[in-house]
Amino acid sequence: MAILCLGFGLSVLGIFNYLTSRQATETARRETARGAAVLSGSLQNRTRVFRSVASQIASSPKVTYLAMTDAQTIKDQIEKGLVSQFGGTDAFVITDLNGSVVGEYGFTTPTSASADTGISNVIKSQRPWSGVVVRDGDMMIEASYPVFFDRFFKGTVTTYLRFGEQLAREISELSELKVMFAKDGVMTRGSLPGTGLRVGSLTEPWPLTIGKDEYVAQYRPLPGTDAGAHEGFVVLRSTAELMAPAKQFSLAFLSALGVVCLLALVGGTLFSQRIGRGLDDVVRAARMLQAGGWPDRFQVRRTDEIGLVQATFNDMTESMRRSQERLLAMLDVDPLTELDNHRHFKESLPTEAARTAAAGESLALLLLDIDNFSEYNREKGHAEGDRKLKEIAAVLREARPEFASVARYGGEEFAILLPGYSVQDAGVLYKLIAGSVKGVTLSGGCAELVSARGQTEGLIVAAQLALERAKQLGRHRLCEFGEVPGAGGDDPKQLYRYLHDGTYATVKALAAAVDAKDPYTHGHSDRVAGFASDLAAYVGADPTEVDLIHRCGTLHDVGKIGVPDAILQKPGRLDPDEVRTMQAHAVLGEFIVAKIPQLAELLPGVRHHHERFDGGGYPDGIGGYDIPRIARFLAVADTYDAMTSDRPYRRGMPPEVALEEIERGAGTQFDPDLALAFVQMMRARTSHVLT
């Protein structure tokens, strides 16, 4: 009987393994194909960002000037740091209008403009060109753009991004997939040592062995190329990882089969039935576990193999439960400081507000920000900066009162929620913490909500306004919400009443808080309000609309109060994630202003002042006259002030150069009528001053 059971079981196991292997193989193919599609989208986004950067480089006044100089001048500029102007690119070439190379960087062999597809096309058509090329043995994205001066063609600027090991590693880190680039059916460079291997199929996944490791591979053409160009990438998924669940299940099945056969040999039919009942319980529990549930622990009363299986299953289930609990805890904890993270803090705040409201207790929020922490990181290095963050987190854990919760709220910001505390109590705690932290200073902002009723947004905004006020007053101090100009009291419930009054003082107070976050744009909101309202008056708008545009201008960037200082004050170009965070300020600003019923007519301007006339702006990508009129006024004024204002990484443009940029953007970035009217207005002012 045992032999029959064994033979039958092995047959079932063989069939199961065959079916499981086929299913696992199909799963591997689907997962690999899905991964290839994800990576294709990632490369498309990377290519789109690269082309956008290349377009901005080509249109910059400095590059326009270089295209009209000689090779020695450009060589001198490269030695003085010109390469930093081409951030995000691996190489560049500048030619004059005849196609002669006047400057290049990043190649081991000189560039021949006539042999370069992109440069040749641009010289012939005077229109941008982009595509995939091969230079120095590497596949590259090439983006070539014409350079114009006073609308006359003066040369070309071409930038290149290598499809090399660095790009492959970056993509692998983001997607947890391995990737190799391929040209003419042969893999070139990538995140694995597979150079020289041939592509097995251009359409279907295929098995691939690299060294001792086996993978399922899928080929995809590069974005912007067709399948016939044979320029693409290969995404690889580990066969071992994909087949692991099937192997584990087969091993478990084989173990269970051994137990059944052994018990059948010893106990006969009756004993086998008894064993079967025990195994049925284990199978039902396993199915519940597979479905996402947690089965009850087995009460192990047997000392035979079934008891061993039940005990082992109990141990396995408990281990899985603990692992899941650790993973869930990681979702709520900042990995560096081991404090609550921003998400968990925002989720727990309404609950604590409701609890203190029901108990009739006060609720205070203390926000802390490390002063000039970006400079600290630059001077001492990010490793030392991380150590300082952990040191401050330890001080906060030691100093926090019972029932208080501490979170890392942002990059260098911490939040302490204090049930039963007043702002005066929070001030005492601030002094204790600030006196215990060495090597850096802390700015603080605090607010109190006596009866939150679940409306916690006011508490957060009030504490943020108080923190910004502390920075505005010189840092290394604590400000209460009541010290914010025009706040009208120290209870954030007053913030709602204060916002709802809809007065001009409200607009000015919020705009001042935003401008104080970035010293390089101090007064930006007032200047934009002035330029935009002057333009409205210049084109004949009625006084009511002029006043509306002025009020909206002072408030248009209020959403930046939710953008981290590290992004607002970054001395260089933002990376894609930082760009998305910055672009969110338009929607956040609309959310804040929407809480003020009397300011509802300002909402279109606050949300849409970064839309482009050609539909390429944000947040909604609308274009033309679908963009609200108020936003079209603000777009021109906002761009002009941004171009003429100094930033940490560049000097502001001269006014006339900025006006020329506005002219060039008429009909693409800006409403053409308003853009040209603005240029005429500003030049008329200049002419009047000179006379």
C-alpha positions in Angstrom: 0.0 0.0 0.0 2.8 2.3 0.9 4.5 1.6 -2.5 1.2 2.3 -4.3 0.8 5.6 -2.4 4.4 6.5 -3.2 4.1 5.7 -6.8 0.8 7.6 -7.1 2.2 10.5 -5.2 5.3 10.7 -7.3 3.2 10.6 -10.5 1.0 13.4 -9.1 4.1 15.4 -8.1 5.6 14.9 -11.6 2.4 16.2 -13.3 2.1 19.0 -10.8 5.7 20.0 -11.3 5.3 20.0 -15.1 2.1 22.1 -14.9 3.6 24.4 -12.3 6.8 24.9 -14.3 4.7 25.8 -17.4 2.6 28.2 -15.3 5.8 29.7 -13.6 7.4 30.1 -17.1 4.3 31.9 -18.4 4.3 34.1 -15.3 8.0 34.8 -15.8 7.3 35.9 -19.4 4.4 38.1 -18.3 6.3 39.7 -15.5 9.3 40.3 -17.8 7.1 41.8 -20.5 5.5 44.0 -17.9 8.9 45.1 -16.6 10.0 45.9 -20.1 7.0 48.1 -20.6 7.7 49.9 -17.4 11.3 50.4 -18.3 10.3 51.6 -21.8 8.1 54.2 -20.1 10.9 55.2 -17.8 13.3 55.6 -20.7 10.7 57.7 -22.5 10.4 60.0 -19.5 14.2 60.2 -19.2 14.4 61.0 -23.0 11.7 63.6 -22.7 13.4 65.3 -19.7 16.8 65.2 -21.6 15.3 66.8 -24.7 13.6 69.5 -22.5 17.0 70.2 -20.9 18.7 70.3 -24.3 16.1 72.7 -25.6 16.6 75.1 -22.6 20.4 74.9 -23.1 20.1 75.8 -26.8 17.8 78.7 -26.1 20.0 80.3 -23.4 21.7 83.6 -24.2 25.1 82.3 -23.2 25.0 79.4 -25.7 23.7 81.8 -28.4 26.7 83.9 -27.8 29.1 80.9 -27.9 27.7 79.7 -31.2 28.9 83.0 -32.7 32.5 82.9 -31.2 35.5 80.8 -32.1 37.0 77.5 -30.9 39.5 79.2 -28.6 36.8 81.2 -26.8 34.7 78.0 -26.2 37.8 76.1 -25.0 38.4 78.9 -22.5 34.8 78.8 -21.4 35.0 75.0 -20.9 38.1 75.5 -18.6 36.1 78.1 -16.7 33.2 75.7 -15.9 31.0 75.9 -19.1 30.3 72.1 -18.7 28.1 72.9 -15.7 25.8 74.8 -17.9 25.1 71.5 -19.7 23.9 69.6 -16.6 22.2 66.3 -17.3 24.2 65.6 -20.6 27.3 63.5 -21.2 28.7 65.4 -24.2 28.0 68.4 -26.4 29.0 69.9 -29.7 28.6 73.6 -30.9 28.9 74.5 -34.6 28.6 77.7 -36.5 26.0 78.2 -39.2 28.2 76.5 -41.8 28.5 73.3 -39.8 32.1 73.9 -38.6 32.7 72.6 -35.1 33.7 75.5 -32.8 33.6 73.6 -29.6 32.9 70.1 -28.1 33.2 68.2 -24.9 32.9 64.5 -23.9 34.2 62.7 -27.0 37.5 60.9 -27.5 37.4 61.4 -31.3 36.7 64.8 -33.0 33.2 65.4 -34.3 32.5 65.7 -38.1 29.4 67.8 -38.5 28.8 66.4 -42.0 28.9 62.8 -40.6 26.6 63.6 -37.6 23.0 62.9 -38.6 21.5 65.4 -36.1 23.8 68.3 -36.9 23.4 67.8 -40.7 19.6 67.7 -40.4 19.5 70.8 -38.3 21.8 72.8 -40.6 19.6 71.9 -43.6 16.2 72.4 -42.0 17.0 74.8 -39.1 14.6 72.8 -37.0 15.3 70.6 -33.9 16.3 66.9 -34.4 16.6 64.1 -32.0 17.3 60.4 -32.2 19.6 57.5 -31.4 23.2 57.5 -32.7 26.4 55.7 -32.1 29.5 57.6 -31.1 32.8 56.3 -29.6 31.3 52.8 -29.6 28.3 53.9 -27.4 24.6 54.3 -28.3 23.5 57.8 -27.4 20.4 60.0 -27.5 21.3 62.9 -29.6 19.3 66.2 -29.4 20.4 68.8 -31.8 18.9 72.3 -31.9 19.4 75.4 -34.0 20.7 78.6 -32.4 19.1 81.9 -33.5 20.0 85.5 -32.8 17.5 88.1 -33.7 15.7 85.4 -35.6 18.8 84.7 -37.8 20.3 81.2 -37.8 23.8 81.3 -36.2 24.7 77.6 -35.6 23.7 74.5 -33.7 24.0 73.1 -30.2 23.9 69.3 -29.9 23.8 67.4 -26.6 24.2 63.7 -26.0 23.1 61.2 -23.3 24.9 57.8 -23.3 23.1 54.5 -23.0 25.9 53.1 -20.8 26.5 51.3 -17.6 25.7 54.4 -15.4 22.3 54.9 -16.9 21.6 51.2 -16.7 22.5 51.1 -13.0 20.3 54.1 -12.3 17.4 52.4 -14.1 18.0 49.1 -12.3 18.1 50.8 -8.9 14.7 52.5 -9.5 13.0 49.5 -11.0 14.8 46.6 -9.3 15.2 45.1 -12.8 18.4 44.3 -14.7 18.8 46.0 -18.1 21.2 45.7 -21.0 21.4 48.0 -24.1 21.6 46.4 -27.5 22.6 47.5 -31.0 22.1 45.4 -34.2 21.1 42.3 -32.2 24.2 42.4 -29.8 24.2 43.5 -26.2 26.6 46.4 -25.6 26.6 47.8 -22.1 24.3 47.5 -19.1 23.9 46.6 -15.4 25.2 43.0 -16.0 28.4 41.7 -17.6 26.7 40.5 -20.7 28.5 42.5 -23.3 28.7 40.6 -26.7 25.7 38.3 -26.1 23.2 38.2 -28.9 19.5 39.1 -28.6 17.5 35.9 -28.8 14.2 37.4 -30.1 13.0 40.8 -31.0 9.3 40.0 -30.1 9.1 37.2 -27.5 10.8 36.6 -24.2 13.7 34.1 -24.2 15.9 32.3 -21.7 19.4 33.7 -21.2 22.4 32.5 -19.1 25.0 35.0 -17.9 27.8 33.3 -16.0 26.0 30.9 -13.6 22.8 32.9 -13.4 19.7 32.2 -15.6 17.3 34.9 -16.7 14.2 35.5 -18.7 14.9 38.3 -21.2 12.7 40.6 -23.2 13.8 43.0 -25.9 12.2 46.5 -26.6 13.2 49.2 -29.1 14.5 52.4 -27.6 11.9 55.3 -27.3 11.9 57.3 -30.5 13.1 54.4 -32.7 11.3 51.7 -34.7 11.8 48.0 -34.5 13.7 48.0 -37.8 16.4 50.2 -36.4 17.7 47.4 -34.1 18.5 49.8 -31.3 16.9 48.9 -28.0 17.3 47.5 -24.6 16.9 44.1 -22.9 15.2 43.7 -19.5 16.1 40.6 -17.5 14.3 38.9 -14.6 16.0 36.2 -12.5 14.6 32.8 -13.3 15.4 31.6 -9.8 13.4 34.3 -8.2 10.4 33.7 -10.5 10.5 30.0 -10.0 11.1 30.1 -6.2 7.4 29.9 -5.1 6.9 26.8 -7.4 10.0 25.1 -6.0 9.0 25.8 -2.4 5.5 24.4 -3.0 7.0 21.3 -4.7 9.3 20.7 -1.7 6.4 21.1 0.7 4.3 18.7 -1.4 7.1 16.2 -1.4 7.5 16.4 2.3 3.8 15.9 2.9 3.8 13.0 0.5 6.6 11.4 2.5 4.7 11.8 5.7 1.6 10.2 4.1 3.5 7.3 2.7 5.2 6.6 6.1 2.0 6.7 8.0 0.3 4.5 5.4 3.1 2.0 5.8 2.8 2.0 9.6 -0.9 2.4 10.3 -2.9 1.0 7.4 -6.2 2.3 6.1 -7.6 3.5 9.4 -4.4 5.3 10.3 -4.3 6.8 6.8 -7.8 8.2 7.2 -6.8 9.7 10.5 -3.8 11.2 8.9 -5.9 12.5 6.1 -8.1 14.4 8.4 -5.1 16.1 10.0 -3.7 17.0 6.6 -7.1 18.4 5.5 -6.9 20.9 8.4 -3.4 21.9 7.4 -4.5 22.3 3.7 -7.5 24.5 4.7 -5.2 26.6 6.9 -2.7 26.9 4.0 -5.5 28.0 1.7 -6.6 30.6 4.2 -3.0 31.8 4.4 -2.8 32.0 0.6 -6.0 34.0 0.5 -4.5 36.6 2.8 -6.1 35.5 6.1 -4.4 34.4 9.3 -5.6 30.9 10.4 -6.0 30.0 14.1 -3.1 28.2 15.6 -3.3 24.4 15.7 -3.7 22.9 19.2 -1.0 20.3 18.8 -2.0 17.2 20.8 -0.3 14.6 18.7 3.3 13.5 18.8 3.3 11.8 15.3 4.2 13.3 12.0 0.9 15.2 11.7 1.6 16.9 15.0 5.0 17.8 13.7 3.4 19.3 10.5 0.9 21.3 12.6 3.7 22.6 14.9 5.8 23.5 11.9 2.9 25.2 10.3 2.2 27.2 13.5 5.9 28.3 13.6 5.8 29.3 9.9 2.6 31.2 10.3 3.9 33.1 13.3 7.1 33.9 11.4 5.2 35.3 8.5 3.0 37.3 10.8 6.0 38.9 12.5 7.6 39.7 9.1 4.4 41.4 8.0 4.2 43.4 11.2 7.8 44.5 10.7 7.1 45.5 7.1 4.0 47.5 8.2 6.1 49.2 10.9 8.6 50.2 8.3 5.8 52.0 6.4 5.2 54.3 9.4 8.9 54.9 10.5 11.6 57.1 9.0 14.5 54.7 8.3 17.2 57.2 9.2 16.0 58.6 12.5 13.6 55.8 13.5 10.9 58.4 14.3 7.4 58.4 12.9 7.5 59.5 9.3 5.5 62.3 7.6 2.7 60.0 6.4 2.1 58.4 9.8 2.1 61.8 11.5 -0.5 63.2 9.1 -2.7 60.0 9.6 -2.5 60.1 13.4 -3.1 63.9 13.8 -6.9 63.8 13.2 -7.3 61.0 15.6 -5.4 62.8 18.4 -7.3 66.0 17.6 -10.6 64.3 18.0 -9.5 62.6 21.2 -8.3 65.8 22.9 -11.5 67.6 21.7 -13.7 64.9 23.4 -11.6 65.1 26.6 -11.7 69.0 26.6 -7.9 69.1 26.4 -5.7 71.6 24.5 -3.5 70.3 21.7 -0.2 72.0 20.7 2.0 71.4 17.7 5.7 72.3 17.8 7.6 72.4 14.4 11.4 72.5 14.5 13.7 73.2 11.6 17.5 72.9 11.5 18.9 76.3 10.6 21.0 76.5 7.4 21.2 72.7 7.2 22.0 72.7 3.5 25.2 74.7 4.2 26.0 72.2 7.1 25.8 69.4 4.6 27.9 71.1 2.0 30.6 71.9 4.6 30.7 68.6 6.5 29.3 66.1 4.0 26.0 64.3 3.9 27.2 61.4 6.1 27.9 63.9 8.9 24.5 65.5 8.2 22.8 62.1 8.6 24.6 61.6 11.9 23.4 65.0 13.1 19.8 64.1 12.2 20.0 60.9 14.2 21.6 62.8 17.1 18.7 65.4 17.1 16.2 62.5 16.9 17.7 61.0 20.0 17.4 64.4 21.8 13.7 64.6 20.8 13.0 61.1 22.0 14.6 61.8 25.4 12.9 65.2 25.9 9.4 64.4 24.7 6.7 64.3 27.4 4.6 61.2 28.0 1.8 60.7 25.3 3.6 63.1 22.9 4.4 61.9 19.5 7.6 62.9 17.5 8.0 62.7 13.7 10.5 63.6 11.1 8.2 66.0 9.2 10.5 66.8 6.3 14.2 66.7 5.3 15.4 68.8 8.2 12.1 69.4 9.9 10.6 67.7 13.0 7.1 67.8 14.5 6.1 67.2 18.1 2.4 66.8 18.8 1.7 67.7 22.4 -1.7 66.7 23.9 -2.7 68.8 26.9 0.0 71.4 26.2 -0.3 75.1 25.6 2.0 77.2 23.4 3.7 78.4 26.6 4.4 74.8 27.6 5.7 74.1 24.1 8.0 77.1 24.5 9.6 75.6 27.6 10.1 72.3 25.7 11.7 74.2 22.8 14.3 75.8 25.1 15.1 72.3 26.6 15.6 70.8 23.2 17.5 73.8 21.7 19.9 73.8 24.6 20.6 70.0 24.2 21.4 70.1 20.5 25.1 70.9 19.7 26.7 72.0 16.5 23.6 73.5 14.9 20.7 75.8 15.9 17.0 75.2 15.7 14.1 77.5 14.7 10.7 76.7 16.0 7.1 77.5 15.4 4.2 76.4 17.6 0.4 76.7 17.6 -2.4 75.5 19.9 -5.8 74.1 19.0 -8.2 74.2 22.0 -11.0 72.3 20.2 -9.9 70.8 17.0 -13.1 69.1 15.9 -11.0 67.1 13.4 -10.0 70.3 11.5 -6.2 69.8 11.8 -5.2 71.7 8.6 -5.4 75.0 10.5 -3.1 73.7 13.2 -0.4 72.6 10.7 -0.6 75.8 8.6 -0.5 77.9 11.8 2.6 76.2 13.1 4.2 76.5 9.6 3.5 80.2 9.5 5.0 80.6 13.0 8.1 78.7 11.9 8.5 80.8 8.8 8.1 83.9 11.0 10.9 82.7 13.3 13.2 82.3 10.2 12.2 85.7 9.0 13.3 87.2 12.3 16.8 85.8 12.1 16.4 82.0 13.0 17.5 80.3 16.3 14.3 81.3 18.0 10.7 80.2 18.6 7.7 82.0 17.4 4.1 81.4 18.4 1.3 81.7 15.8 0.1 84.8 17.6 3.3 86.5 16.6 2.6 86.2 12.9 1.6 89.6 11.5 -2.2 89.8 11.3 -2.8 86.4 12.8 -5.3 87.8 15.2 -4.8 85.4 18.1 -2.8 82.3 19.0 -5.5 79.7 18.4 -5.3 78.2 14.9 -9.1 78.1 14.9 -8.7 81.9 14.5 -6.7 81.1 11.3 -9.9 80.0 9.7 -11.8 83.1 10.7 -8.7 85.2 9.7 -8.6 83.5 6.3 -12.4 83.8 5.8 -12.4 87.6 6.2 -11.1 87.8 2.6 -9.4 91.2 3.2 -6.3 92.5 1.4 -4.4 92.1 4.8 -5.1 88.4 4.6 -3.5 88.2 1.1 -0.5 90.2 2.2 0.1 88.2 5.3 0.1 84.8 3.5 2.2 86.2 0.6 4.8 87.5 3.1 5.0 84.1 4.7 5.7 82.5 1.4 8.3 85.1 0.3 10.1 84.7 3.6 10.9 81.1 2.8 13.3 82.1 0.0 15.5 85.2 0.5 16.4 85.1 -3.2 12.8 85.8 -4.3 11.9 88.2 -1.4 9.2 90.6 -2.7 8.5 88.3 -5.8 4.7 88.2 -5.1 4.5 92.0 -4.8 6.5 92.6 -8.0 4.4 90.0 -10.0 1.2 91.7 -8.7 2.5 95.1 -9.8 3.6 93.9 -13.3 0.4 92.0 -13.9 -2.0 94.7 -12.8 0.0 97.4 -14.7 -0.3 95.2 -17.8 -4.1 94.9 -17.2 -4.5 98.6 -17.0 -2.2 99.1 -20.1 -4.5 96.9 -22.2 -7.6 98.7 -21.0 -9.0 96.4 -18.3 -11.6 97.9 -16.0 -10.5 98.9 -12.5 -12.3 95.9 -10.9 -10.3 93.5 -13.0 -7.1 95.4 -12.4 -7.7 95.1 -8.6 -8.6 91.4 -9.0 -5.3 90.7 -10.9 -3.3 92.6 -8.3 -4.7 90.7 -5.4 -4.2 87.3 -7.2 -0.6 88.3 -8.0 0.2 88.8 -4.3 -1.3 85.3 -3.6 -0.3 83.3 -6.7 2.6 81.4 -5.0 0.9 80.7 -1.7 1.1 77.0 -2.4 4.9 77.2 -2.0 4.3 77.3 1.8 4.1 73.5 1.4 7.3 73.1 -0.6 10.4 72.1 1.4 13.0 74.9 1.9 15.6 72.5 0.5 13.9 72.6 -2.9 13.0 76.3 -2.9 16.6 77.3 -2.0 18.5 74.6 -4.0 21.6 76.1 -5.6 21.1 74.3 -8.9 18.7 72.6 -11.2 16.0 70.5 -9.7 15.9 66.7 -10.3 12.6 65.2 -11.8 11.2 64.3 -8.3 11.9 67.8 -7.0 10.4 69.4 -10.2 7.2 67.4 -9.5 7.2 68.6 -5.9 7.6 72.2 -7.0 4.9 72.0 -9.6 2.5 70.7 -7.0 2.4 74.2 -5.4 -0.2 75.5 -7.9 -2.7 72.8 -6.8 -1.8 73.3 -3.2 -2.3 77.0 -3.5 -5.7 76.5 -5.0 -6.6 74.2 -2.0 -5.5 76.8 0.5 -7.3 79.7 -1.2 -10.4 77.6 -1.7 -10.9 77.8 2.1 -11.6 81.5 1.8 -15.0 81.9 0.2 -14.5 85.6 -0.5 -11.4 84.9 -2.6 -13.0 82.3 -4.9 -12.6 84.5 -7.9 -8.8 84.2 -7.5 -8.7 80.4 -7.8 -8.2 80.3 -11.6 -5.2 82.5 -11.4 -3.6 80.6 -8.5 -4.1 77.2 -10.2 -3.3 78.0 -13.8 -0.5 80.7 -13.8 2.0 78.1 -15.0 0.0 76.9 -18.0 1.5 77.5 -21.4 -0.4 78.9 -24.4 0.8 75.9 -26.5 -0.6 73.5 -23.9 2.7 72.3 -22.5 2.3 73.8 -19.0 1.0 72.5 -15.7 -0.9 71.4 -13.7 -3.7 70.6 -16.3 -1.9 71.1 -19.6 -4.6 73.4 -21.0 -3.7 75.8 -23.8 -4.8 78.9 -25.8 -7.8 80.8 -24.6 -8.9 77.9 -22.4 -6.4 79.3 -19.9 -8.3 81.7 -17.7 -7.6 85.4 -18.6 -6.3 86.2 -15.1 -3.8 83.4 -15.3 -2.5 84.6 -18.7 -1.7 88.0 -17.2 0.1 86.4 -14.3 2.1 84.0 -16.5 3.8 86.9 -18.4 4.6 88.9 -15.2 5.7 85.8 -13.2 8.2 84.7 -15.9 9.6 88.2 -16.4 10.3 88.6 -12.7 11.8 85.1 -12.5 14.2 85.9 -15.4 15.3 89.2 -14.0 15.8 88.1 -10.4 19.1 86.7 -9.1 19.2 83.1 -8.0 21.9 81.2 -6.1 23.1 79.5 -9.3 22.8 82.4 -11.7 22.5 86.2 -12.1 19.3 87.7 -13.2 18.9 88.6 -16.9 19.1 92.3 -18.0 15.6 93.6 -18.6 16.0 93.9 -22.3 17.2 90.3 -22.7 14.2 89.1 -20.7 11.8 91.2 -22.8 13.3 89.5 -25.9 12.6 86.1 -24.4 9.0 87.2 -23.7 8.7 88.2 -27.4 10.0 84.8 -28.5 7.5 83.1 -26.2 4.5 84.9 -27.6 2.1 82.4 -29.0 3.9 79.4 -27.5 4.4 80.1 -23.8 2.3 83.2 -23.5 -0.9 84.8 -24.8 0.6 86.6 -27.9 -1.4 89.8 -27.4 -0.5 90.1 -23.7 3.1 89.2 -24.3 3.7 91.9 -27.0 1.7 94.4 -24.9 3.9 93.7 -21.9 7.1 94.2 -24.0 5.7 97.5 -25.3 4.7 98.7 -21.9 8.1 97.9 -20.3 10.1 99.5 -23.2 7.9 102.5 -23.0 8.8 102.8 -19.3 12.5 102.5 -20.1 12.2 105.1 -22.8 10.4 107.5 -20.5 13.0 107.1 -17.8 15.8 107.8 -20.3 14.2 111.0 -21.5 
